[in-house]
């Protein structure tokens, strides 16, 4: 059967019509979907995508924060930040790289001319210095980062740049902060100093951790000054504040294409110390005057020609507040201005940069060989340990408060024919003495026979050796352990009695330890120990900060006294040592109108085949309801009663005037009396 051509034509037309309609329908559907999608992009997703787009072409430069201030207990500024004007230069975005570099070098010559005519000659920069700061090889910055050229611009420089800003394209003047320290050098080693972040980020663990900070306002800047010691380091996070931001748009070539927006940095919090400026300065002065006196004295008991350094700490008995902490000689901390120190300054002051009241510091000597002939700031306590020795003897029932020992001037121990003798200073013989009189007269034979030797003979108790028992008492009184001050680099001191017991005998170790010759401790440790004697067994945490306040002077954090541990002894034991400490002879306290308890010490230390004698002194006042504990160490200072005691007197007097040993400052009482 043949197909009907007419009928086939009709079928073909219908199929074509169907395909055409289907094509138009699909096309219409696709355009409809596209229009809807564009509408969604425009009205729904548009704002979000716009923000993301802006983010991709926006760059931010962090502005260093303004560091918080450090005040003394009266509100006097010890370390503070001041504003300075800093010149930044941005490489011109519209030029190609070679032209931009040439333009920058030409700008360097123009800046040099302005600096020479209007700037401070002491802050002069050469053209090469300026070009180096421009970082034209991009070793420190990308092309869009403004370069920090010079800080501390003079008013004349600022005025010139402002009047001729069109001639200095790419130059911006930004306000920044500079760290200043009081010219009186108040407790400089405690306060600490600043260094550039870029110089410590790889060497100090604390700053290594900062390098991974993701929050832009908390990220550290290469040229930022950061705390490197003392309270500047201890309270770095509190003092630092938060970065500001300079935000600007850039094109794909990282060239700036629009105006800059600035978010100002947030100032760090301020810390208010427990240090009293006037007590601190008096302490520093007393040490330096005493060093001068004893090195030139004609009195053979006072003369100490090798004394070069002195250290003192004054600690409130019931609060743990450190009122004065002096490591002398000190230095002007402004030598660290700009976070750097010159080679000359480092050579002159390297031996006094660290805090000798908490770690090992030596005097300044010409050679390393000469230095080794002298002790550091960490010394044996000598006879200042005897009040604790008596407490140990009483508490371990080695003797009683009514028991006497006959002091013949020496005590011997060891194998017959090989005896070792313990003697009194200058060969004194004291006869029958009790514990209090042993402290009063500083009897070495009493300590050796009644405490060290008896403790050794008694042997192990409750699974602890006699040396371990001794060590337990030392640590309870803060000797041989950290004071918990929180200061960076604090030493635990050096314990010798375990090593001596192993090398020689426990008898030898304990006998020598009983009169203060088997451990070496810091001045802060001795101050904490002295306060513990004064308050009957409460080891107080040393406190350096009274309060942290924000820039509006609102208190963010306060501090309360913190007891680290306690010991519980019968009252008669405390009274026994107090009786002895009230009768100790010490120079420099003549005519005082307050009561005080004290103990002198002359600790011996073998250094490079010579025996150094260190002056050590501890005291607290008043005798009843003690307020202040003081510890003084003068390495190579001779007798403690001569070399160290007069320094303590000046500290107590200064505290009495400024704060008051009875709770009322004497200077205020004097003003009231005069007014009447």
C-alpha positions, 0 to 999 in steps of 0.5 A, a space after each residue: 500500500 502506497 502512502 498518501 503524500 498529502 496525509 504524510 505532509 500533514 503529519 510532518 507539519 504536526 511534528 514540526 509544530 510540536 518540536 517548535 512549540 517544545 523548543 519555545 517552551 524549553 527556552 521560555 523555562 530556561 529564561 524564567 529560571 535565569 531571571 528568577 536566579 538573577 532576582 535572588 542574586 540581586 535581592 536575597 544574596 546580593 548584600 552577602 556577596 557584596 560584603 565578601 567582594 569587598 573583603 577580597 579587595 580590602 586590606 587592613 594594617 594593624 596599629 599598635 595599641 597604647 600600653 597601660 601605665 604602671 603607678 606606685 601605691 600612691 598613684 605616682 606614675 612609674 612607667 607610662 605611655 605618651 603619644 608621639 607622632 610617627 611618619 609612615 610612607 606608602 609606595 605609590 599604587 599608580 606606578 609600576 614597580 621600578 618607577 615606584 622604587 625610584 619615587 620612594 628613593 626620591 622621597 627619601 631624599 626629600 624627607 632627609 632634607 626636612 629632618 635636617 632642617 626641622 628635626 631633632 639632631 639627636 634623632 637624625 637619619 641618613 638617606 640610607 636609613 630612610 630607604 632601609 625603613 622603606 623596605 623596597 625589597 619587600 623583605 618585611 612588608 608587601 607592597 600595600 603596607 605603609 612603612 614606619 619611617 620615623 617616630 618622635 617627630 618635632 612640632 616643626 616637622 609636623 607643621 612642615 609636612 601638614 603645610 606641604 602635604 601635596 608635595 609628600 604624596 604617600 606620607 601619613 603622620 600617625 599618632 602612636 605611644 612611647 614608653 617612659 620611665 620615671 627619671 628617679 629609676 624607681 624599682 627598675 628591675 621589678 618594673 622591667 623593660 620592653 623589647 621589640 616583638 620581632 626580636 623575642 617572638 622566636 626565643 620566648 615561649 610566651 611570645 611564640 604562642 602569640 604568633 598563632 593568634 587569629 583575632 586581628 586586634 590581639 595579633 602582635 606587630 613586628 615593631 611593637 614593644 613588649 614586656 621582657 622582664 619584671 611586671 612589664 612581662 608578668 602583666 603583658 596581657 593586661 598592659 598591652 591593650 588591643 590593636 587599631 586597624 587602618 583599612 583600605 581598598 586595593 586592586 588585584 595588583 595590591 595597589 591602594 585604590 580608595 580612602 583609608 578608614 581608621 579604627 583607633 587602638 584600645 589602651 591597655 589597663 593600668 596597674 597600681 603597685 604595692 610599691 611606695 615610691 618614697 620608701 623605695 627611693 629611700 631603700 635604694 639610697 640607703 643601700 648605695 650610701 652603705 656600700 660607699 661607707 663600708 668599702 672605705 670605713 676605717 672600722 675593721 668590723 665595718 670595713 668590707 672593701 669588696 662589697 659592690 652590690 646590695 639587695 633589700 625587700 620590705 614586705 607587709 606581714 599580714 598582706 604580703 604586699 611588697 612595699 620596697 624591692 631594691 637591687 642595687 646598683 640599678 640603671 635608668 630604664 630609659 636606655 631601652 627607649 624604642 625597645 632596643 639598647 645600645 652596645 655601649 649601654 649593654 656593656 655598662 649595665 648588663 650586670 644590673 639589668 636583672 633583679 638580684 632580689 629574686 635571682 643570681 646577680 653579680 657585681 661589675 668586675 673587669 674579668 670573668 676570673 675576678 667575678 668568680 672570686 665573689 659571691 652572687 646575690 643568692 647567699 647562705 642566710 647565716 645566723 639569720 636562720 637561727 630563729 627557725 633552727 630553734 623553732 625546729 629544735 623545739 617542735 621536734 622535742 630536741 630540747 625545751 624552752 627551759 633547757 640549757 646548753 653549756 656553750 664552751 665556745 666550740 663543738 666538735 664532731 667526727 671521728 676521733 683524730 679527725 674532728 671538725 670544730 664549730 666555733 663562735 664568731 671571734 671565739 666567744 664563750 657564752 656559758 649556760 644558754 637557752 634557745 632565746 640566748 642562743 639566738 641573742 648571742 648567735 651561738 653556733 655550738 648551741 645550734 650544732 649540738 642541740 639541733 643539727 647533731 640531735 636531729 641526726 642522732 635521732 634518725 629516721 621518723 615516719 619514713 623520713 630521714 633526718 635531712 628530709 625532716 629538715 628540708 620539710 621545715 625549710 620549704 614550709 618557711 619558703 626556703 628552697 621553693 619559689 615564693 609564688 611571686 609570679 615574677 619571671 626568672 625567680 630562683 628557688 635558691 640552692 640547697 646543699 644539705 642533700 648533696 653534703 649528706 651524700 658526699 660526707 654525712 648527714 651529721 655534717 650536713 645537718 650541723 652546718 645547716 643548723 647555723 645557716 650554711 647549707 642553703 643559699 636563698 634570695 632576698 625575697 625568700 628571706 623577706 617572706 620567711 621573716 614575715 612568717 616569723 612575725 605572723 606566727 606561721 603564715 607564709 604570705 604570697 608576695 603581692 606587687 599589685 593593689 589593683 588593675 584599672 581601665 583607662 577610665 580609672 574603674 577597677 577591673 581587678 583587686 587583690 587580696 592577701 593570699 596565704 600559701 601555707 601555715 605551720 602551727 607551733 605552740 605559742 611558747 615556741 614563738 615567744 622563745 625566739 621573739 625573746 632572743 630576737 629582741 636582744 640581738 645587737 645591731 648597728 644603725 638602730 640607735 634612738 628608734 622610737 618603735 620596737 623591733 625584732 631582728 637577727 644579724 647574719 654573717 654567712 661564709 661562702 667559699 668562692 675561688 679559694 677565698 672565703 667571702 663573708 656576706 652581710 645578712 639581716 632580717 627584722 620586723 617591726 613593731 615587736 607587738 602586732 608586726 606590720 613590716 618585715 625587712 630582709 637585706 643582703 650585701 654580698 661580700 658585706 662582712 658582718 650583718 650587724 654592720 654591713 646590712 643592719 643600717 640599711 634596714 633601719 632606713 627602710 623602717 623609718 621611711 615606711 613609718 613616715 609614709 605608711 606608719 608602723 602603727 597604721 598612721 603615717 608619721 608625716 601626716 601626724 607631723 602636719 597635724 601637730 604643726 597645724 595645731 
